[in-house]
Amino acid sequence: MTGTLVKTLANRRHPAAIVLLLLVGLLVTGTAYAAVAPGKAQADASSASASIDNGKKIFLANCASCHGTGALGTEDGPNLAGVGAAAVDFQMGTGRMPMAAPNVQAPRTTEIKFTDEEIADVAAYVASLAPGPAVPDSEYTSAEGGDPGEGGELFRVNCAMCHNSAGAGGALTRGKYAPEVLGVDGKHVYEAMVTGPQSMPVFNDTNISPEGKRDIIAYLNAMDETGSPGGNALGSLGPVPEGLFAWVFGLGILVGIAVWLGQKSA
């Protein structure tokens, strides 16, 4: 009788068996993840730390003379704490920094003195000082999926008063200027909007959404691809240079014809 009872109890499945099995499975999974994840996290942390350390070395060798050894600024250069990785990537990626000589504005150049990896390391170092705008994701800088029509409207409302409706740039006060934005890499256009270099205001996501910035980049790309089908754009500065051209060359031709007719009649 006792043997039969034991056998019956042994064959009967306990109601908590499934719960217990799930707990055991979770315990095994968690143990395995804990054994692997720290290694990956430590590797990522080590890589980030190495990037920051290398960026600091590059900064001290090339930037500290103006921005200070702690990047907190001097009389010759502003404080960089809080400008974010995007500002560094923009300034160094467009050749504006390091400046060849002090001036009212850093010009864009094609002579980039640092590799992409070195620029990323300096950006990582500056970003480690204080929170700031990060380098944008390619989803919003490639202009793929952007609406050039919507971007053109946003550009004319927010940017054309300085950069010209055709993106040709224009003069500002005290020797400064708004540079031409046609032919500029989409990433740098986006970074300029979120960091506000020199005299440019900051257009954060509250002012212009990431999708809106992508549309503006799409508009600029479309303008660059279209070019000037009507002939010489004369700087895309509107009726002033066009009127000057008409007066100088048009009247010049008329005067030349009048002189020629006078000499012929004589």
Backbone as CSV, one residue per row, in Angstrom:
resi,resn,N_x,N_y,N_z,CA_x,CA_y,CA_z,C_x,C_y,C_z
1,MET,0.843,-1.208,0.000,0.000,0.000,0.000,0.872,1.249,0.000
2,THR,1.889,1.233,0.854,2.800,2.394,0.954,3.574,2.589,-0.331
3,GLY,4.008,1.446,-0.924,4.759,1.530,-2.175,3.915,2.097,-3.296
4,THR,2.683,1.699,-3.342,1.773,2.224,-4.377,1.575,3.725,-4.239
5,LEU,1.440,4.224,-2.981,1.243,5.652,-2.717,2.461,6.465,-3.146
6,VAL,3.646,5.965,-2.853,4.876,6.672,-3.218,4.990,6.774,-4.732
7,LYS,4.657,5.621,-5.400,4.733,5.608,-6.860,3.752,6.599,-7.473
8,THR,2.560,6.670,-6.879,1.529,7.602,-7.382,1.983,9.052,-7.233
9,LEU,2.575,9.376,-6.080,3.054,10.744,-5.826,4.214,11.102,-6.752
10,ALA,5.052,10.097,-7.038,6.204,10.343,-7.903,5.760,10.631,-9.327
11,ASN,4.706,9.934,-9.776,4.227,10.114,-11.150,3.378,11.372,-11.325
12,ARG,2.867,11.902,-10.249,1.993,13.091,-10.337,2.855,14.352,-10.508
13,ARG,2.554,15.186,-11.527,3.317,16.426,-11.773,2.859,17.514,-10.815
14,HIS,3.834,18.154,-10.160,3.510,19.218,-9.213,3.083,20.462,-9.987
15,PRO,2.073,21.204,-9.521,1.593,22.407,-10.241,2.671,23.463,-10.425
16,ALA,3.639,23.490,-9.544,4.682,24.522,-9.632,5.865,24.096,-10.495
17,ALA,5.764,22.934,-11.121,6.905,22.427,-11.889,7.269,23.351,-13.056
18,ILE,6.239,23.858,-13.776,6.497,24.738,-14.932,7.157,26.036,-14.490
19,VAL,6.638,26.612,-13.394,7.219,27.847,-12.869,8.664,27.622,-12.463
20,LEU,8.918,26.505,-11.807,10.269,26.188,-11.375,11.194,26.021,-12.573
21,LEU,10.665,25.367,-13.633,11.462,25.174,-14.848,11.819,26.515,-15.502
22,LEU,10.851,27.454,-15.538,11.112,28.771,-16.098,12.158,29.525,-15.284
23,LEU,12.063,29.427,-13.958,13.035,30.098,-13.099,14.438,29.554,-13.323
24,VAL,14.536,28.239,-13.476,15.840,27.631,-13.735,16.393,28.118,-15.079
25,GLY,15.506,28.192,-16.107,15.934,28.666,-17.415,16.426,30.104,-17.370
26,LEU,15.680,30.963,-16.650,16.088,32.362,-16.518,17.412,32.483,-15.781
27,LEU,17.588,31.642,-14.770,18.820,31.671,-13.996,20.013,31.291,-14.865
28,VAL,19.840,30.251,-15.677,20.917,29.824,-16.567,21.235,30.899,-17.600
29,THR,20.169,31.488,-18.200,20.370,32.534,-19.205,21.067,33.752,-18.611
30,GLY,20.596,34.166,-17.431,21.198,35.329,-16.775,22.650,35.095,-16.435
31,THR,22.960,33.869,-15.978,24.347,33.555,-15.641,25.235,33.608,-16.875
32,ALA,24.730,33.057,-17.990,25.502,33.064,-19.229,25.713,34.495,-19.733
33,TYR,24.662,35.327,-19.674,24.783,36.720,-20.130,25.762,37.497,-19.261
34,ALA,25.674,37.247,-17.946,26.573,37.946,-17.024,28.021,37.586,-17.284
35,ALA,28.237,36.369,-17.777,29.601,35.940,-18.047,30.148,36.578,-19.320
36,VAL,29.236,36.902,-20.299,29.670,37.435,-21.592,29.587,38.958,-21.639
37,ALA,28.479,39.529,-21.159,28.229,40.967,-21.288,29.304,41.838,-20.673
38,PRO,29.774,41.576,-19.464,30.797,42.448,-18.897,32.025,42.560,-19.782
39,GLY,32.383,41.455,-20.445,33.543,41.500,-21.331,33.331,42.471,-22.468
40,LYS,32.141,42.450,-23.086,31.838,43.369,-24.180,31.761,44.797,-23.676
41,ALA,31.110,44.988,-22.529,30.988,46.334,-21.970,32.364,46.900,-21.625
42,GLN,33.211,46.047,-21.065,34.552,46.498,-20.721,35.346,46.837,-21.969
43,ALA,35.153,46.038,-23.041,35.853,46.313,-24.295,35.407,47.647,-24.880
44,ASP,34.081,47.912,-24.862,33.567,49.184,-25.365,34.088,50.348,-24.543
45,ALA,34.083,50.173,-23.222,34.570,51.230,-22.340,36.052,51.484,-22.560
46,SER,36.800,50.399,-22.774,38.231,50.535,-23.015,38.497,51.259,-24.325
47,SER,37.705,50.928,-25.369,37.862,51.584,-26.661,37.527,53.071,-26.571
48,ALA,36.439,53.402,-25.863,36.049,54.806,-25.693,37.106,55.579,-24.919
49,SER,37.656,54.943,-23.886,38.690,55.594,-23.086,39.944,55.850,-23.907
50,ALA,40.307,54.876,-24.757,41.482,55.042,-25.616,41.266,56.178,-26.608
51,SER,40.038,56.286,-27.139,39.720,57.357,-28.083,39.829,58.722,-27.407
52,ILE,39.322,58.819,-26.196,39.386,60.084,-25.452,40.828,60.447,-25.141
53,ASP,41.617,59.455,-24.716,43.028,59.717,-24.384,43.797,60.181,-25.611
54,ASN,43.565,59.535,-26.742,44.257,59.941,-27.968,43.790,61.320,-28.413
55,GLY,42.486,61.573,-28.264,41.960,62.884,-28.617,42.557,63.989,-27.774
56,LYS,42.788,63.699,-26.509,43.389,64.697,-25.618,44.815,65.006,-26.049
57,LYS,45.562,63.982,-26.462,46.935,64.186,-26.921,46.950,65.070,-28.168
58,ILE,46.051,64.775,-29.108,45.977,65.592,-30.327,45.575,67.020,-29.991
59,PHE,44.640,67.148,-29.067,44.174,68.470,-28.661,45.304,69.280,-28.041
60,LEU,46.042,68.681,-27.128,47.130,69.396,-26.459,48.210,69.814,-27.442
61,ALA,48.419,69.007,-28.478,49.467,69.314,-29.443,49.048,70.362,-30.474
62,ASN,47.744,70.481,-30.738,47.304,71.327,-31.847,46.302,72.425,-31.479
63,CYS,45.616,72.280,-30.369,44.507,73.182,-30.062,44.671,73.960,-28.753
64,ALA,45.493,73.424,-27.843,45.582,73.998,-26.499,46.172,75.396,-26.486
65,SER,46.956,75.746,-27.496,47.567,77.073,-27.510,46.520,78.175,-27.559
66,CYS,45.358,77.884,-28.130,44.273,78.873,-28.194,43.160,78.574,-27.189
67,HIS,42.821,77.300,-27.030,41.675,76.926,-26.195,42.053,76.532,-24.770
68,GLY,43.349,76.535,-24.450,43.790,76.187,-23.111,44.000,74.698,-22.949
69,THR,44.849,74.316,-22.021,45.171,72.900,-21.831,43.973,72.089,-21.349
70,GLY,43.020,72.745,-20.703,41.811,72.055,-20.258,40.625,72.320,-21.152
71,ALA,40.864,72.946,-22.306,39.814,73.288,-23.281,38.781,74.246,-22.708
72,LEU,39.167,75.003,-21.690,38.235,75.936,-21.066,38.366,77.359,-21.591
73,GLY,39.180,77.528,-22.628,39.264,78.810,-23.300,40.355,79.721,-22.788
74,THR,40.785,80.636,-23.660,41.747,81.681,-23.324,41.298,82.953,-24.027
75,GLU,42.142,83.962,-24.010,41.824,85.198,-24.723,41.800,84.978,-26.241
76,ASP,42.463,83.919,-26.685,42.567,83.664,-28.121,41.569,82.637,-28.644
77,GLY,40.892,81.930,-27.747,39.961,80.895,-28.184,38.885,80.648,-27.149
78,PRO,37.669,80.289,-27.574,36.549,80.115,-26.640,36.630,78.822,-25.844
79,ASN,35.823,78.770,-24.789,35.660,77.566,-23.985,34.941,76.506,-24.815
80,LEU,35.452,75.279,-24.790,34.863,74.213,-25.594,34.013,73.254,-24.771
81,ALA,33.970,73.419,-23.471,33.150,72.536,-22.637,31.681,72.759,-22.956
82,GLY,31.006,71.726,-23.442,29.593,71.828,-23.758,29.276,72.058,-25.218
83,VAL,30.302,72.257,-26.066,30.008,72.471,-27.493,29.648,71.152,-28.168
84,GLY,30.077,70.040,-27.599,29.710,68.736,-28.127,30.604,68.252,-29.255
85,ALA,30.463,66.971,-29.558,31.256,66.351,-30.622,30.915,66.931,-31.982
86,ALA,29.663,67.355,-32.176,29.242,67.882,-33.478,30.017,69.143,-33.849
87,ALA,30.272,70.011,-32.873,31.000,71.251,-33.149,32.434,70.951,-33.568
88,VAL,33.053,69.995,-32.895,34.431,69.629,-33.235,34.481,69.021,-34.635
89,ASP,33.555,68.123,-34.927,33.528,67.470,-36.233,33.301,68.500,-37.335
90,PHE,32.458,69.489,-37.079,32.200,70.527,-38.083,33.441,71.389,-38.308
91,GLN,34.011,71.914,-37.234,35.126,72.848,-37.358,36.366,72.186,-37.952
92,MET,36.680,70.973,-37.498,37.867,70.293,-38.007,37.600,69.603,-39.340
93,GLY,36.381,69.105,-39.523,36.047,68.399,-40.758,35.927,69.302,-41.964
94,THR,35.687,70.606,-41.739,35.607,71.564,-42.847,36.904,72.351,-43.002
95,GLY,37.925,72.006,-42.237,39.207,72.682,-42.343,39.258,74.044,-41.684
96,ARG,38.210,74.408,-40.948,38.209,75.706,-40.285,39.172,75.734,-39.097
97,MET,39.336,74.595,-38.477,40.234,74.477,-37.334,41.240,73.367,-37.596
98,PRO,42.481,73.578,-37.157,42.997,74.779,-36.498,43.189,75.933,-37.489
99,MET,42.950,77.156,-37.022,43.067,78.331,-37.880,44.530,78.601,-38.201
100,ALA,44.775,79.003,-39.440,46.147,79.327,-39.838,46.633,80.600,-39.154
101,ALA,45.710,81.535,-38.917,46.048,82.802,-38.267,44.787,83.387,-37.664
102,PRO,44.912,84.184,-36.592,43.722,84.805,-35.986,42.983,85.684,-36.989
103,ASN,41.659,85.601,-36.971,40.858,86.390,-37.898,39.461,86.523,-37.311
104,VAL,38.638,87.379,-37.917,37.284,87.577,-37.401,36.413,86.350,-37.644
105,GLN,36.807,85.517,-38.611,36.020,84.336,-38.937,36.924,83.271,-39.537
106,ALA,36.653,82.026,-39.163,37.440,80.917,-39.695,36.881,80.499,-41.049
107,PRO,37.676,80.578,-42.109,37.177,80.208,-43.441,37.195,78.703,-43.651
108,ARG,36.286,78.238,-44.479,36.289,76.835,-44.866,37.431,76.581,-45.845
109,THR,38.151,75.473,-45.662,39.247,75.129,-46.554,39.135,73.661,-46.956
110,THR,39.832,73.311,-48.017,39.857,71.915,-48.461,41.056,71.169,-47.887
111,GLU,41.917,71.864,-47.174,43.108,71.248,-46.583,42.775,70.751,-45.173
112,ILE,42.300,69.530,-45.093,41.967,68.920,-43.806,43.243,68.311,-43.227
113,LYS,43.655,68.768,-42.076,44.943,68.366,-41.519,44.886,67.074,-40.710
114,PHE,43.685,66.579,-40.467,43.557,65.395,-39.621,42.702,64.337,-40.319
115,THR,42.947,63.083,-39.962,42.139,61.991,-40.497,40.790,61.963,-39.801
116,ASP,39.849,61.224,-40.372,38.522,61.096,-39.760,38.627,60.496,-38.358
117,GLU,39.538,59.545,-38.188,39.702,58.908,-36.874,40.249,59.892,-35.851
118,GLU,41.195,60.723,-36.267,41.757,61.718,-35.345,40.711,62.756,-34.958
119,ILE,39.914,63.172,-35.941,38.839,64.127,-35.645,37.832,63.517,-34.678
120,ALA,37.496,62.242,-34.888,36.560,61.557,-33.993,37.121,61.459,-32.585
121,ASP,38.435,61.257,-32.460,39.052,61.165,-31.136,39.013,62.513,-30.414
122,VAL,39.324,63.586,-31.129,39.257,64.920,-30.510,37.817,65.250,-30.124
123,ALA,36.873,64.864,-30.991,35.460,65.092,-30.678,35.046,64.321,-29.431
124,ALA,35.551,63.089,-29.292,35.234,62.288,-28.110,35.806,62.936,-26.851
125,TYR,37.007,63.493,-26.964,37.612,64.160,-25.801,36.806,65.390,-25.385
126,VAL,36.463,66.230,-26.351,35.687,67.442,-26.036,34.308,67.067,-25.496
127,ALA,33.698,66.027,-26.070,32.383,65.590,-25.594,32.449,65.065,-24.165
128,SER,33.613,64.558,-23.753,33.747,64.031,-22.391,33.811,65.137,-21.340
129,LEU,34.049,66.375,-21.769,34.155,67.486,-20.827,32.793,67.913,-20.289
130,ALA,31.788,67.911,-21.150,30.429,68.328,-20.767,29.476,67.911,-21.880
131,PRO,28.204,67.708,-21.559,27.232,67.294,-22.593,27.075,68.353,-23.679
132,GLY,26.872,67.891,-24.913,26.673,68.793,-26.041,26.140,68.022,-27.229
133,PRO,25.828,68.698,-28.331,25.287,68.021,-29.518,26.236,66.949,-30.043
134,ALA,25.691,65.780,-30.335,26.490,64.684,-30.872,26.531,64.751,-32.394
135,VAL,27.475,64.032,-32.981,27.543,63.939,-34.436,26.251,63.285,-34.933
136,PRO,25.552,63.896,-35.890,24.236,63.390,-36.303,24.308,62.040,-36.998
137,ASP,23.196,61.331,-36.953,23.092,60.038,-37.620,22.931,60.250,-39.117
138,SER,23.499,59.330,-39.889,23.446,59.453,-41.352,22.021,59.398,-41.895
139,GLU,21.078,58.923,-41.085,19.676,58.876,-41.503,19.160,60.259,-41.868
140,TYR,19.691,61.282,-41.193,19.198,62.639,-41.411,20.163,63.500,-42.225
141,THR,21.355,63.006,-42.516,22.330,63.830,-43.230,22.531,63.422,-44.680
142,SER,22.053,62.257,-45.065,22.232,61.808,-46.442,21.208,62.415,-47.391
143,ALA,20.155,63.027,-46.845,19.060,63.632,-47.616,18.176,62.589,-48.276
144,GLU,18.472,61.312,-48.077,17.642,60.268,-48.664,16.267,60.273,-48.000
145,GLY,15.233,60.383,-48.784,13.880,60.464,-48.252,13.453,61.874,-47.897
146,GLY,14.358,62.845,-48.073,14.011,64.227,-47.771,13.150,64.856,-48.848
147,ASP,12.437,65.909,-48.488,11.540,66.619,-49.409,12.172,67.962,-49.777
148,PRO,12.750,68.101,-50.990,13.392,69.361,-51.370,12.438,70.550,-51.355
149,GLY,11.161,70.310,-51.704,10.191,71.412,-51.693,9.973,71.953,-50.295
150,GLU,9.748,71.052,-49.349,9.579,71.464,-47.953,10.861,72.075,-47.423
151,GLY,12.003,71.485,-47.821,13.288,72.013,-47.383,13.533,73.409,-47.903
152,GLY,13.114,73.672,-49.155,13.275,75.005,-49.715,12.480,76.050,-48.937
153,GLU,11.277,75.688,-48.526,10.459,76.613,-47.735,11.119,76.893,-46.389
154,LEU,11.610,75.829,-45.730,12.286,76.007,-44.445,13.545,76.854,-44.608
155,PHE,14.280,76.622,-45.688,15.511,77.375,-45.919,15.224,78.853,-46.138
156,ARG,14.219,79.154,-46.931,13.902,80.558,-47.209,13.406,81.286,-45.966
157,VAL,12.726,80.576,-45.080,12.211,81.199,-43.856,13.314,81.393,-42.820
158,ASN,14.221,80.433,-42.710,15.185,80.444,-41.613,16.620,80.788,-42.002
159,CYS,16.973,80.626,-43.263,18.387,80.720,-43.639,18.692,81.748,-44.716
160,ALA,17.714,82.039,-45.580,17.982,82.848,-46.768,18.403,84.269,-46.441
161,MET,17.982,84.815,-45.277,18.345,86.191,-44.970,19.858,86.376,-44.803
162,CYS,20.582,85.295,-44.550,22.042,85.374,-44.438,22.742,84.655,-45.588
163,HIS,22.247,83.455,-45.918,22.933,82.624,-46.906,22.417,82.826,-48.328
164,ASN,21.424,83.708,-48.511,20.843,83.935,-49.836,19.914,82.782,-50.180
165,SER,18.827,83.069,-50.868,17.845,82.037,-51.191,18.427,80.934,-52.067
166,ALA,19.523,81.246,-52.781,20.178,80.247,-53.620,21.341,79.581,-52.905
167,GLY,21.538,79.910,-51.623,22.621,79.305,-50.856,23.994,79.825,-51.220
168,ALA,24.066,80.999,-51.867,25.349,81.534,-52.329,26.103,82.290,-51.252
169,GLY,25.491,82.517,-50.088,26.154,83.251,-49.014,25.953,84.742,-49.134
170,GLY,26.480,85.470,-48.166,26.319,86.922,-48.171,27.134,87.570,-47.078
171,ALA,27.254,88.889,-47.152,28.053,89.647,-46.204,27.287,89.885,-44.912
172,LEU,28.028,89.911,-43.788,27.482,90.258,-42.479,28.229,91.477,-41.961
173,THR,28.067,91.801,-40.702,28.718,92.977,-40.122,30.120,92.651,-39.632
174,ARG,30.934,93.686,-39.464,32.269,93.598,-38.865,33.189,92.615,-39.591
175,GLY,33.079,92.584,-40.900,33.961,91.742,-41.689,33.582,90.279,-41.745
176,LYS,32.496,89.901,-41.125,32.066,88.498,-41.158,31.170,88.265,-42.367
177,TYR,30.905,86.990,-42.637,30.080,86.652,-43.792,29.407,85.305,-43.565
178,ALA,28.283,85.119,-44.232,27.606,83.825,-44.242,28.139,83.067,-45.446
179,PRO,28.772,81.927,-45.250,29.423,81.233,-46.365,28.430,80.578,-47.314
180,GLU,28.899,80.255,-48.493,28.105,79.486,-49.445,27.847,78.098,-48.868
181,VAL,26.633,77.604,-49.028,26.285,76.298,-48.467,26.014,75.247,-49.535
182,LEU,26.149,75.602,-50.802,26.017,74.610,-51.871,27.306,73.799,-51.948
183,GLY,27.164,72.494,-52.142,28.336,71.643,-52.241,28.937,71.250,-50.908
184,VAL,28.271,71.608,-49.809,28.755,71.261,-48.475,28.177,69.903,-48.075
185,ASP,28.991,69.074,-47.459,28.535,67.758,-47.013,27.328,67.902,-46.092
186,GLY,26.330,67.027,-46.284,25.101,67.107,-45.496,25.346,67.025,-44.006
187,LYS,26.326,66.236,-43.591,26.634,66.122,-42.165,27.080,67.453,-41.595
188,HIS,27.874,68.184,-42.340,28.361,69.471,-41.858,27.253,70.525,-41.862
189,VAL,26.336,70.447,-42.815,25.186,71.353,-42.814,24.356,71.131,-41.540
190,TYR,24.104,69.867,-41.236,23.318,69.515,-40.043,24.044,69.980,-38.777
191,GLU,25.351,69.732,-38.712,26.132,70.119,-37.529,26.141,71.628,-37.342
192,ALA,26.210,72.372,-38.446,26.169,73.834,-38.340,24.844,74.294,-37.749
193,MET,23.760,73.641,-38.121,22.444,74.043,-37.609,22.315,73.773,-36.113
194,VAL,22.898,72.689,-35.617,22.720,72.346,-34.200,23.784,72.960,-33.299
195,THR,24.881,73.484,-33.888,25.934,74.063,-33.053,26.051,75.578,-33.187
196,GLY,25.587,76.142,-34.303,25.636,77.588,-34.473,27.043,78.151,-34.502
197,PRO,27.863,77.781,-35.500,29.233,78.301,-35.547,29.269,79.790,-35.853
198,GLN,30.248,80.481,-35.243,30.468,81.896,-35.450,29.191,82.722,-35.242
199,SER,28.698,83.415,-36.258,27.533,84.289,-36.090,26.211,83.573,-36.323
200,MET,26.248,82.299,-36.635,25.022,81.570,-36.967,24.255,81.199,-35.702
201,PRO,22.939,81.393,-35.680,22.139,80.957,-34.521,21.995,79.443,-34.492
202,VAL,21.622,78.909,-33.341,21.428,77.468,-33.184,19.987,77.112,-33.550
203,PHE,19.839,76.094,-34.376,18.517,75.577,-34.731,18.412,74.167,-34.152
204,ASN,17.943,74.084,-32.916,17.811,72.774,-32.291,16.544,72.077,-32.792
205,ASP,16.262,70.908,-32.220,15.117,70.128,-32.702,13.786,70.811,-32.423
206,THR,13.773,71.757,-31.488,12.546,72.514,-31.220,12.277,73.514,-32.339
207,ASN,13.348,74.110,-32.874,13.200,75.070,-33.973,12.934,74.368,-35.302
208,ILE,13.804,73.430,-35.631,13.678,72.660,-36.869,13.915,71.196,-36.520
209,SER,12.965,70.353,-36.787,13.062,68.936,-36.448,14.171,68.269,-37.270
210,PRO,14.653,67.095,-36.829,15.644,66.373,-37.636,15.156,66.103,-39.055
211,GLU,13.865,65.807,-39.206,13.310,65.600,-40.540,13.356,66.887,-41.355
212,GLY,13.097,68.023,-40.693,13.172,69.307,-41.375,14.590,69.622,-41.830
213,LYS,15.562,69.310,-40.987,16.962,69.511,-41.367,17.321,68.631,-42.560
214,ARG,16.810,67.404,-42.567,17.045,66.512,-43.704,16.438,67.102,-44.975
215,ASP,15.261,67.721,-44.871,14.630,68.345,-46.031,15.476,69.514,-46.543
216,ILE,16.053,70.284,-45.639,16.904,71.407,-46.055,18.129,70.894,-46.800
217,ILE,18.719,69.822,-46.296,19.872,69.226,-46.970,19.476,68.721,-48.352
218,ALA,18.292,68.125,-48.453,17.799,67.662,-49.750,17.618,68.833,-50.707
219,TYR,17.119,69.965,-50.202,16.934,71.162,-51.033,18.276,71.679,-51.536
220,LEU,19.265,71.759,-50.658,20.582,72.247,-51.060,21.223,71.310,-52.082
221,ASN,21.056,70.015,-51.885,21.597,69.055,-52.858,20.929,69.229,-54.221
222,ALA,19.611,69.449,-54.205,18.888,69.643,-55.457,19.345,70.919,-56.164
223,MET,19.564,71.982,-55.387,20.043,73.245,-55.963,21.424,73.063,-56.574
224,ASP,22.274,72.319,-55.876,23.632,72.099,-56.354,23.633,71.287,-57.642
225,GLU,22.752,70.290,-57.724,22.674,69.445,-58.915,22.073,70.196,-60.096
226,THR,21.131,71.105,-59.826,20.481,71.856,-60.901,21.423,72.864,-61.530
227,GLY,22.250,73.498,-60.688,23.178,74.498,-61.198,22.466,75.765,-61.626
228,SER,22.953,76.395,-62.694,22.363,77.641,-63.193,21.991,77.462,-64.664
229,PRO,20.794,76.906,-64.933,20.402,76.639,-66.328,20.220,77.899,-67.155
230,GLY,20.057,79.056,-66.508,19.854,80.294,-67.253,21.127,80.985,-67.671
231,GLY,22.279,80.393,-67.379,23.548,81.019,-67.732,24.330,81.401,-66.494
232,ASN,25.211,82.390,-66.624,26.034,82.839,-65.498,25.141,83.374,-64.388
233,ALA,25.305,82.825,-63.178,24.439,83.224,-62.069,24.811,84.569,-61.479
234,LEU,25.987,85.105,-61.832,26.447,86.408,-61.309,26.397,86.440,-59.783
235,GLY,26.821,85.339,-59.183,26.840,85.276,-57.726,25.509,84.983,-57.093
236,SER,24.467,84.789,-57.897,23.105,84.533,-57.383,22.674,85.618,-56.400
237,LEU,23.069,86.841,-56.675,22.775,87.956,-55.771,21.572,88.775,-56.208
238,GLY,20.830,88.316,-57.219,19.590,88.985,-57.575,19.763,90.102,-58.588
239,PRO,18.867,91.104,-58.545,18.815,92.132,-59.591,19.973,93.124,-59.569
240,VAL,20.692,93.246,-58.441,21.768,94.249,-58.378,22.893,93.917,-59.357
241,PRO,23.515,92.754,-59.288,24.568,92.461,-60.260,24.028,92.330,-61.689
242,GLU,22.791,91.876,-61.820,22.205,91.772,-63.154,22.018,93.166,-63.766
243,GLY,21.532,94.111,-62.941,21.380,95.483,-63.430,22.723,96.118,-63.752
244,LEU,23.725,95.853,-62.905,25.059,96.400,-63.148,25.632,95.851,-64.450
245,PHE,25.417,94.563,-64.667,25.902,93.945,-65.908,25.240,94.606,-67.118
246,ALA,23.923,94.824,-67.007,23.200,95.431,-68.127,23.693,96.848,-68.411
247,TRP,23.918,97.630,-67.336,24.363,99.008,-67.517,25.772,99.067,-68.093
248,VAL,26.672,98.284,-67.508,28.071,98.366,-67.935,28.252,97.828,-69.349
249,PHE,27.780,96.603,-69.582,28.014,95.987,-70.884,27.003,96.469,-71.927
250,GLY,25.728,96.615,-71.521,24.722,97.084,-72.472,25.021,98.478,-72.969
251,LEU,25.235,99.401,-72.016,25.549,100.778,-72.418,26.891,100.848,-73.128
252,GLY,27.828,100.001,-72.682,29.139,100.002,-73.344,29.018,99.629,-74.813
253,ILE,28.188,98.631,-75.094,27.981,98.223,-76.489,27.303,99.342,-77.284
254,LEU,26.294,99.976,-76.658,25.592,101.072,-77.349,26.532,102.240,-77.631
255,VAL,27.392,102.568,-76.656,28.362,103.654,-76.878,29.323,103.288,-77.992
256,GLY,29.766,102.019,-77.980,30.680,101.578,-79.035,30.051,101.668,-80.403
257,ILE,28.769,101.282,-80.513,28.070,101.375,-81.797,27.934,102.831,-82.229
258,ALA,27.616,103.717,-81.280,27.475,105.139,-81.613,28.784,105.722,-82.125
259,VAL,29.903,105.370,-81.467,31.212,105.854,-81.913,31.528,105.324,-83.306
260,TRP,31.218,104.053,-83.530,31.499,103.460,-84.836,30.674,104.138,-85.952
261,LEU,29.407,104.400,-85.670,28.554,105.079,-86.657,29.054,106.497,-86.933
262,GLY,29.506,107.183,-85.849,30.021,108.555,-86.035,31.260,108.573,-86.900
263,GLN,32.163,107.603,-86.686,33.371,107.565,-87.488,33.074,107.190,-88.934
264,LYS,32.071,106.327,-89.125,31.720,105.885,-90.473,31.104,107.020,-91.281
265,SER,30.254,107.849,-90.617,29.616,108.964,-91.313,30.580,110.064,-91.645
266,ALA,31.634,110.181,-90.795,32.605,111.222,-91.057,33.478,110.830,-92.251
